[in-house]
């Protein structure tokens, strides 16, 4: 199981979420990013008024390529912050922590 962490503009979240679900993502959790934190994710295409969202996508290994492809074709200005492997034993507890 893999966890893909994305940084997206608020306007892109719903379309990326829908595309990832259709491609086979297991869990998707959205977290708002504070204004202090958003300074680190500056981009010429993101204005100071835009709100950023961190999206954590959990996906099984066999669906990983399809989900990454869906994310990359849907997100126009977002970026992938991190991709990490999650131990299958601890995946449920990690998902519960994400939801909290």
Buried (B, 14 or more C-beta within 10 A) or exposed (E): BBBBBBBBBEEBBEEBBEBBBEBBBBBBBBEEBEEEEBEEBEEEEBEEEEBBBBBBBBBBEEBBEBBBEBBEEBBEBBEBEEBEEBEEEEBEEBBEEBEE
